[in-house]
Amino acid sequence: MHLTETFVSRGHEWCGKTIRELSLPKNSLAILIRRGTETIIPGGQTIIQEGDTIVVNALR
């Protein structure tokens, strides 16, 4: 298991997309979004916003 964090800045390819629309590697799953002081467990319809930090779990 390998966790990575991606900060979504303005213009980032993920900004404004839903979790379902992301092109994540095989065997990877977005498990958490940090949005300000809020922690979100995302579903497929969760929209990624500017300033979000996305935590992705990838099985190796």
PDB file with one MODEL, atoms N, CA, C and O in Angstrom:
MODEL        1
ATOM      1  N   MET A   1       0.843  -1.168   0.000  1.00  0.00           N
ATOM      2  CA  MET A   1       0.000   0.000   0.000  1.00  0.00           C
ATOM      3  C   MET A   1       0.893   1.237   0.000  1.00  0.00           C
ATOM      4  O   MET A   1       1.912   1.275   0.690  1.00  0.00           O
ATOM      5  N   HIS A   2       0.504   2.251  -0.780  1.00  0.00           N
ATOM      6  CA  HIS A   2       1.289   3.473  -0.904  1.00  0.00           C
ATOM      7  C   HIS A   2       0.333   4.663  -0.958  1.00  0.00           C
ATOM      8  O   HIS A   2      -0.533   4.719  -1.832  1.00  0.00           O
ATOM      9  N   LEU A   3       0.479   5.614  -0.038  1.00  0.00           N
ATOM     10  CA  LEU A   3      -0.368   6.807  -0.010  1.00  0.00           C
ATOM     11  C   LEU A   3       0.365   7.982  -0.636  1.00  0.00           C
ATOM     12  O   LEU A   3       1.548   8.199  -0.371  1.00  0.00           O
ATOM     13  N   THR A   4      -0.339   8.737  -1.466  1.00  0.00           N
ATOM     14  CA  THR A   4       0.214   9.966  -2.030  1.00  0.00           C
ATOM     15  C   THR A   4      -0.794  11.088  -1.838  1.00  0.00           C
ATOM     16  O   THR A   4      -2.001  10.853  -1.785  1.00  0.00           O
ATOM     17  N   GLU A   5      -0.288  12.306  -1.733  1.00  0.00           N
ATOM     18  CA  GLU A   5      -1.130  13.492  -1.622  1.00  0.00           C
ATOM     19  C   GLU A   5      -0.908  14.366  -2.845  1.00  0.00           C
ATOM     20  O   GLU A   5       0.223  14.557  -3.291  1.00  0.00           O
ATOM     21  N   THR A   6      -2.002  14.895  -3.383  1.00  0.00           N
ATOM     22  CA  THR A   6      -1.917  15.814  -4.507  1.00  0.00           C
ATOM     23  C   THR A   6      -2.693  17.068  -4.152  1.00  0.00           C
ATOM     24  O   THR A   6      -3.884  17.005  -3.847  1.00  0.00           O
ATOM     25  N   PHE A   7      -2.013  18.216  -4.192  1.00  0.00           N
ATOM     26  CA  PHE A   7      -2.669  19.497  -3.955  1.00  0.00           C
ATOM     27  C   PHE A   7      -3.235  19.996  -5.279  1.00  0.00           C
ATOM     28  O   PHE A   7      -2.534  20.024  -6.291  1.00  0.00           O
ATOM     29  N   VAL A   8      -4.499  20.386  -5.267  1.00  0.00           N
ATOM     30  CA  VAL A   8      -5.183  20.828  -6.490  1.00  0.00           C
ATOM     31  C   VAL A   8      -5.200  22.354  -6.514  1.00  0.00           C
ATOM     32  O   VAL A   8      -5.982  22.987  -5.805  1.00  0.00           O
ATOM     33  N   SER A   9      -4.339  22.930  -7.330  1.00  0.00           N
ATOM     34  CA  SER A   9      -4.285  24.380  -7.473  1.00  0.00           C
ATOM     35  C   SER A   9      -5.150  24.807  -8.659  1.00  0.00           C
ATOM     36  O   SER A   9      -5.650  23.966  -9.406  1.00  0.00           O
ATOM     37  N   ARG A  10      -5.319  26.101  -8.822  1.00  0.00           N
ATOM     38  CA  ARG A  10      -6.076  26.622  -9.964  1.00  0.00           C
ATOM     39  C   ARG A  10      -5.413  26.139 -11.251  1.00  0.00           C
ATOM     40  O   ARG A  10      -4.194  26.229 -11.401  1.00  0.00           O
ATOM     41  N   GLY A  11      -6.208  25.634 -12.163  1.00  0.00           N
ATOM     42  CA  GLY A  11      -5.686  25.149 -13.433  1.00  0.00           C
ATOM     43  C   GLY A  11      -5.240  23.693 -13.410  1.00  0.00           C
ATOM     44  O   GLY A  11      -4.906  23.136 -14.456  1.00  0.00           O
ATOM     45  N   HIS A  12      -5.228  23.064 -12.229  1.00  0.00           N
ATOM     46  CA  HIS A  12      -4.856  21.644 -12.141  1.00  0.00           C
ATOM     47  C   HIS A  12      -5.873  20.829 -12.936  1.00  0.00           C
ATOM     48  O   HIS A  12      -7.058  21.162 -12.948  1.00  0.00           O
ATOM     49  N   GLU A  13      -5.428  19.778 -13.591  1.00  0.00           N
ATOM     50  CA  GLU A  13      -6.306  18.976 -14.449  1.00  0.00           C
ATOM     51  C   GLU A  13      -7.474  18.340 -13.686  1.00  0.00           C
ATOM     52  O   GLU A  13      -8.485  18.005 -14.303  1.00  0.00           O
ATOM     53  N   TRP A  14      -7.365  18.166 -12.372  1.00  0.00           N
ATOM     54  CA  TRP A  14      -8.449  17.569 -11.587  1.00  0.00           C
ATOM     55  C   TRP A  14      -9.473  18.594 -11.114  1.00  0.00           C
ATOM     56  O   TRP A  14     -10.582  18.217 -10.733  1.00  0.00           O
ATOM     57  N   CYS A  15      -9.133  19.869 -11.128  1.00  0.00           N
ATOM     58  CA  CYS A  15     -10.008  20.913 -10.590  1.00  0.00           C
ATOM     59  C   CYS A  15     -11.342  20.937 -11.351  1.00  0.00           C
ATOM     60  O   CYS A  15     -11.363  21.051 -12.576  1.00  0.00           O
ATOM     61  N   GLY A  16     -12.467  20.827 -10.603  1.00  0.00           N
ATOM     62  CA  GLY A  16     -13.789  20.855 -11.201  1.00  0.00           C
ATOM     63  C   GLY A  16     -14.302  19.505 -11.675  1.00  0.00           C
ATOM     64  O   GLY A  16     -15.439  19.401 -12.133  1.00  0.00           O
ATOM     65  N   LYS A  17     -13.481  18.473 -11.572  1.00  0.00           N
ATOM     66  CA  LYS A  17     -13.898  17.132 -11.994  1.00  0.00           C
ATOM     67  C   LYS A  17     -14.433  16.348 -10.802  1.00  0.00           C
ATOM     68  O   LYS A  17     -14.132  16.661  -9.650  1.00  0.00           O
ATOM     69  N   THR A  18     -15.227  15.329 -11.096  1.00  0.00           N
ATOM     70  CA  THR A  18     -15.657  14.414 -10.043  1.00  0.00           C
ATOM     71  C   THR A  18     -14.585  13.347  -9.847  1.00  0.00           C
ATOM     72  O   THR A  18     -13.729  13.145 -10.708  1.00  0.00           O
ATOM     73  N   ILE A  19     -14.643  12.675  -8.715  1.00  0.00           N
ATOM     74  CA  ILE A  19     -13.705  11.583  -8.447  1.00  0.00           C
ATOM     75  C   ILE A  19     -13.784  10.536  -9.557  1.00  0.00           C
ATOM     76  O   ILE A  19     -12.766   9.994  -9.986  1.00  0.00           O
ATOM     77  N   ARG A  20     -14.994  10.262 -10.011  1.00  0.00           N
ATOM     78  CA  ARG A  20     -15.210   9.252 -11.061  1.00  0.00           C
ATOM     79  C   ARG A  20     -14.470   9.614 -12.361  1.00  0.00           C
ATOM     80  O   ARG A  20     -14.052   8.723 -13.101  1.00  0.00           O
ATOM     81  N   GLU A  21     -14.310  10.895 -12.636  1.00  0.00           N
ATOM     82  CA  GLU A  21     -13.683  11.338 -13.890  1.00  0.00           C
ATOM     83  C   GLU A  21     -12.158  11.303 -13.868  1.00  0.00           C
ATOM     84  O   GLU A  21     -11.527  11.487 -14.909  1.00  0.00           O
ATOM     85  N   LEU A  22     -11.556  11.072 -12.706  1.00  0.00           N
ATOM     86  CA  LEU A  22     -10.100  11.079 -12.616  1.00  0.00           C
ATOM     87  C   LEU A  22      -9.505   9.875 -13.329  1.00  0.00           C
ATOM     88  O   LEU A  22     -10.085   8.790 -13.344  1.00  0.00           O
ATOM     89  N   SER A  23      -8.352  10.088 -13.910  1.00  0.00           N
ATOM     90  CA  SER A  23      -7.618   8.993 -14.556  1.00  0.00           C
ATOM     91  C   SER A  23      -6.546   8.502 -13.585  1.00  0.00           C
ATOM     92  O   SER A  23      -5.360   8.793 -13.744  1.00  0.00           O
ATOM     93  N   LEU A  24      -6.990   7.753 -12.577  1.00  0.00           N
ATOM     94  CA  LEU A  24      -6.048   7.224 -11.596  1.00  0.00           C
ATOM     95  C   LEU A  24      -5.465   5.911 -12.106  1.00  0.00           C
ATOM     96  O   LEU A  24      -6.109   5.196 -12.874  1.00  0.00           O
ATOM     97  N   PRO A  25      -4.249   5.597 -11.678  1.00  0.00           N
ATOM     98  CA  PRO A  25      -3.658   4.319 -12.086  1.00  0.00           C
ATOM     99  C   PRO A  25      -4.495   3.134 -11.606  1.00  0.00           C
ATOM    100  O   PRO A  25      -5.263   3.250 -10.652  1.00  0.00           O
ATOM    101  N   LYS A  26      -4.340   2.012 -12.270  1.00  0.00           N
ATOM    102  CA  LYS A  26      -5.029   0.787 -11.886  1.00  0.00           C
ATOM    103  C   LYS A  26      -4.709   0.463 -10.426  1.00  0.00           C
ATOM    104  O   LYS A  26      -3.587   0.686  -9.970  1.00  0.00           O
ATOM    105  N   ASN A  27      -5.689  -0.060  -9.700  1.00  0.00           N
ATOM    106  CA  ASN A  27      -5.551  -0.423  -8.283  1.00  0.00           C
ATOM    107  C   ASN A  27      -5.309   0.785  -7.384  1.00  0.00           C
ATOM    108  O   ASN A  27      -4.690   0.653  -6.328  1.00  0.00           O
ATOM    109  N   SER A  28      -5.792   1.968  -7.790  1.00  0.00           N
ATOM    110  CA  SER A  28      -5.685   3.173  -6.979  1.00  0.00           C
ATOM    111  C   SER A  28      -7.076   3.668  -6.625  1.00  0.00           C
ATOM    112  O   SER A  28      -8.035   3.466  -7.370  1.00  0.00           O
ATOM    113  N   LEU A  29      -7.169   4.328  -5.459  1.00  0.00           N
ATOM    114  CA  LEU A  29      -8.452   4.812  -4.979  1.00  0.00           C
ATOM    115  C   LEU A  29      -8.247   6.110  -4.218  1.00  0.00           C
ATOM    116  O   LEU A  29      -7.402   6.183  -3.326  1.00  0.00           O
ATOM    117  N   ALA A  30      -9.027   7.150  -4.571  1.00  0.00           N
ATOM    118  CA  ALA A  30      -9.010   8.400  -3.807  1.00  0.00           C
ATOM    119  C   ALA A  30      -9.753   8.123  -2.507  1.00  0.00           C
ATOM    120  O   ALA A  30     -10.954   7.851  -2.526  1.00  0.00           O
ATOM    121  N   ILE A  31      -9.048   8.191  -1.375  1.00  0.00           N
ATOM    122  CA  ILE A  31      -9.649   7.782  -0.102  1.00  0.00           C
ATOM    123  C   ILE A  31     -10.036   8.952   0.793  1.00  0.00           C
ATOM    124  O   ILE A  31     -10.777   8.773   1.760  1.00  0.00           O
ATOM    125  N   LEU A  32      -9.539  10.154   0.479  1.00  0.00           N
ATOM    126  CA  LEU A  32      -9.784  11.264   1.377  1.00  0.00           C
ATOM    127  C   LEU A  32      -9.497  12.570   0.669  1.00  0.00           C
ATOM    128  O   LEU A  32      -8.587  12.664  -0.155  1.00  0.00           O
ATOM    129  N   ILE A  33     -10.297  13.588   1.007  1.00  0.00           N
ATOM    130  CA  ILE A  33     -10.048  14.954   0.533  1.00  0.00           C
ATOM    131  C   ILE A  33      -9.951  15.852   1.756  1.00  0.00           C
ATOM    132  O   ILE A  33     -10.820  15.826   2.628  1.00  0.00           O
ATOM    133  N   ARG A  34      -8.890  16.643   1.814  1.00  0.00           N
ATOM    134  CA  ARG A  34      -8.792  17.676   2.846  1.00  0.00           C
ATOM    135  C   ARG A  34      -9.170  18.995   2.190  1.00  0.00           C
ATOM    136  O   ARG A  34      -8.533  19.429   1.230  1.00  0.00           O
ATOM    137  N   ARG A  35     -10.200  19.621   2.710  1.00  0.00           N
ATOM    138  CA  ARG A  35     -10.712  20.885   2.164  1.00  0.00           C
ATOM    139  C   ARG A  35     -10.789  21.865   3.325  1.00  0.00           C
ATOM    140  O   ARG A  35     -11.750  21.868   4.095  1.00  0.00           O
ATOM    141  N   GLY A  36      -9.744  22.711   3.435  1.00  0.00           N
ATOM    142  CA  GLY A  36      -9.662  23.615   4.585  1.00  0.00           C
ATOM    143  C   GLY A  36      -9.526  22.795   5.854  1.00  0.00           C
ATOM    144  O   GLY A  36      -8.610  21.982   5.975  1.00  0.00           O
ATOM    145  N   THR A  37     -10.436  23.003   6.808  1.00  0.00           N
ATOM    146  CA  THR A  37     -10.403  22.244   8.057  1.00  0.00           C
ATOM    147  C   THR A  37     -11.281  20.999   7.987  1.00  0.00           C
ATOM    148  O   THR A  37     -11.380  20.254   8.962  1.00  0.00           O
ATOM    149  N   GLU A  38     -11.912  20.772   6.850  1.00  0.00           N
ATOM    150  CA  GLU A  38     -12.843  19.659   6.668  1.00  0.00           C
ATOM    151  C   GLU A  38     -12.134  18.453   6.058  1.00  0.00           C
ATOM    152  O   GLU A  38     -11.265  18.603   5.199  1.00  0.00           O
ATOM    153  N   THR A  39     -12.511  17.259   6.508  1.00  0.00           N
ATOM    154  CA  THR A  39     -12.038  16.008   5.930  1.00  0.00           C
ATOM    155  C   THR A  39     -13.229  15.320   5.283  1.00  0.00           C
ATOM    156  O   THR A  39     -14.251  15.097   5.932  1.00  0.00           O
ATOM    157  N   ILE A  40     -13.100  14.987   4.013  1.00  0.00           N
ATOM    158  CA  ILE A  40     -14.201  14.412   3.234  1.00  0.00           C
ATOM    159  C   ILE A  40     -13.806  13.019   2.762  1.00  0.00           C
ATOM    160  O   ILE A  40     -12.722  12.818   2.216  1.00  0.00           O
ATOM    161  N   ILE A  41     -14.703  12.061   2.980  1.00  0.00           N
ATOM    162  CA  ILE A  41     -14.547  10.734   2.384  1.00  0.00           C
ATOM    163  C   ILE A  41     -15.304  10.805   1.057  1.00  0.00           C
ATOM    164  O   ILE A  41     -16.535  10.841   1.053  1.00  0.00           O
ATOM    165  N   PRO A  42     -14.583  10.826  -0.071  1.00  0.00           N
ATOM    166  CA  PRO A  42     -15.234  11.089  -1.346  1.00  0.00           C
ATOM    167  C   PRO A  42     -15.988   9.892  -1.919  1.00  0.00           C
ATOM    168  O   PRO A  42     -15.619   8.736  -1.713  1.00  0.00           O
ATOM    169  N   GLY A  43     -17.043  10.209  -2.637  1.00  0.00           N
ATOM    170  CA  GLY A  43     -17.751   9.238  -3.456  1.00  0.00           C
ATOM    171  C   GLY A  43     -17.487   9.579  -4.916  1.00  0.00           C
ATOM    172  O   GLY A  43     -16.798  10.558  -5.202  1.00  0.00           O
ATOM    173  N   GLY A  44     -18.005   8.817  -5.811  1.00  0.00           N
ATOM    174  CA  GLY A  44     -17.775   9.031  -7.236  1.00  0.00           C
ATOM    175  C   GLY A  44     -18.259  10.372  -7.742  1.00  0.00           C
ATOM    176  O   GLY A  44     -17.708  10.898  -8.709  1.00  0.00           O
ATOM    177  N   GLN A  45     -19.280  10.941  -7.110  1.00  0.00           N
ATOM    178  CA  GLN A  45     -19.849  12.214  -7.552  1.00  0.00           C
ATOM    179  C   GLN A  45     -19.245  13.431  -6.845  1.00  0.00           C
ATOM    180  O   GLN A  45     -19.636  14.562  -7.131  1.00  0.00           O
ATOM    181  N   THR A  46     -18.299  13.215  -5.927  1.00  0.00           N
ATOM    182  CA  THR A  46     -17.658  14.323  -5.217  1.00  0.00           C
ATOM    183  C   THR A  46     -16.860  15.164  -6.206  1.00  0.00           C
ATOM    184  O   THR A  46     -16.042  14.635  -6.959  1.00  0.00           O
ATOM    185  N   ILE A  47     -17.097  16.473  -6.202  1.00  0.00           N
ATOM    186  CA  ILE A  47     -16.400  17.385  -7.115  1.00  0.00           C
ATOM    187  C   ILE A  47     -15.169  17.947  -6.417  1.00  0.00           C
ATOM    188  O   ILE A  47     -15.246  18.437  -5.290  1.00  0.00           O
ATOM    189  N   ILE A  48     -14.048  17.869  -7.095  1.00  0.00           N
ATOM    190  CA  ILE A  48     -12.779  18.375  -6.575  1.00  0.00           C
ATOM    191  C   ILE A  48     -12.718  19.875  -6.814  1.00  0.00           C
ATOM    192  O   ILE A  48     -13.014  20.360  -7.906  1.00  0.00           O
ATOM    193  N   GLN A  49     -12.330  20.600  -5.770  1.00  0.00           N
ATOM    194  CA  GLN A  49     -12.280  22.055  -5.838  1.00  0.00           C
ATOM    195  C   GLN A  49     -10.846  22.550  -5.705  1.00  0.00           C
ATOM    196  O   GLN A  49      -9.973  21.856  -5.183  1.00  0.00           O
ATOM    197  N   GLU A  50     -10.626  23.769  -6.193  1.00  0.00           N
ATOM    198  CA  GLU A  50      -9.327  24.418  -6.027  1.00  0.00           C
ATOM    199  C   GLU A  50      -8.999  24.482  -4.538  1.00  0.00           C
ATOM    200  O   GLU A  50      -9.849  24.846  -3.726  1.00  0.00           O
ATOM    201  N   GLY A  51      -7.777  24.132  -4.185  1.00  0.00           N
ATOM    202  CA  GLY A  51      -7.336  24.160  -2.794  1.00  0.00           C
ATOM    203  C   GLY A  51      -7.484  22.830  -2.073  1.00  0.00           C
ATOM    204  O   GLY A  51      -7.008  22.689  -0.946  1.00  0.00           O
ATOM    205  N   ASP A  52      -8.134  21.847  -2.698  1.00  0.00           N
ATOM    206  CA  ASP A  52      -8.272  20.527  -2.095  1.00  0.00           C
ATOM    207  C   ASP A  52      -6.934  19.790  -2.115  1.00  0.00           C
ATOM    208  O   ASP A  52      -6.104  19.998  -3.000  1.00  0.00           O
ATOM    209  N   THR A  53      -6.749  18.931  -1.123  1.00  0.00           N
ATOM    210  CA  THR A  53      -5.650  17.974  -1.139  1.00  0.00           C
ATOM    211  C   THR A  53      -6.281  16.601  -1.212  1.00  0.00           C
ATOM    212  O   THR A  53      -7.077  16.230  -0.349  1.00  0.00           O
ATOM    213  N   ILE A  54      -5.930  15.847  -2.238  1.00  0.00           N
ATOM    214  CA  ILE A  54      -6.494  14.520  -2.479  1.00  0.00           C
ATOM    215  C   ILE A  54      -5.481  13.470  -2.033  1.00  0.00           C
ATOM    216  O   ILE A  54      -4.319  13.504  -2.440  1.00  0.00           O
ATOM    217  N   VAL A  55      -5.929  12.541  -1.194  1.00  0.00           N
ATOM    218  CA  VAL A  55      -5.068  11.434  -0.756  1.00  0.00           C
ATOM    219  C   VAL A  55      -5.503  10.193  -1.535  1.00  0.00           C
ATOM    220  O   VAL A  55      -6.672   9.807  -1.524  1.00  0.00           O
ATOM    221  N   VAL A  56      -4.530   9.581  -2.210  1.00  0.00           N
ATOM    222  CA  VAL A  56      -4.790   8.403  -3.045  1.00  0.00           C
ATOM    223  C   VAL A  56      -4.004   7.220  -2.481  1.00  0.00           C
ATOM    224  O   VAL A  56      -2.821   7.329  -2.161  1.00  0.00           O
ATOM    225  N   ASN A  57      -4.698   6.091  -2.372  1.00  0.00           N
ATOM    226  CA  ASN A  57      -4.101   4.836  -1.947  1.00  0.00           C
ATOM    227  C   ASN A  57      -3.851   3.997  -3.195  1.00  0.00           C
ATOM    228  O   ASN A  57      -4.762   3.762  -3.989  1.00  0.00           O
ATOM    229  N   ALA A  58      -2.616   3.551  -3.360  1.00  0.00           N
ATOM    230  CA  ALA A  58      -2.272   2.701  -4.502  1.00  0.00           C
ATOM    231  C   ALA A  58      -1.687   1.393  -3.986  1.00  0.00           C
ATOM    232  O   ALA A  58      -0.766   1.396  -3.170  1.00  0.00           O
ATOM    233  N   LEU A  59      -2.221   0.286  -4.461  1.00  0.00           N
ATOM    234  CA  LEU A  59      -1.654  -1.014  -4.113  1.00  0.00           C
ATOM    235  C   LEU A  59      -0.477  -1.287  -5.028  1.00  0.00           C
ATOM    236  O   LEU A  59      -0.539  -1.033  -6.231  1.00  0.00           O
ATOM    237  N   ARG A  60       0.576  -1.795  -4.463  1.00  0.00           N
ATOM    238  CA  ARG A  60       1.766  -2.090  -5.258  1.00  0.00           C
ATOM    239  C   ARG A  60       1.875  -3.559  -5.520  1.00  0.00           C
ATOM    240  O   ARG A  60       2.818  -4.001  -6.177  1.00  0.00           O
TER     241      ARG A  60
ENDMDL
END
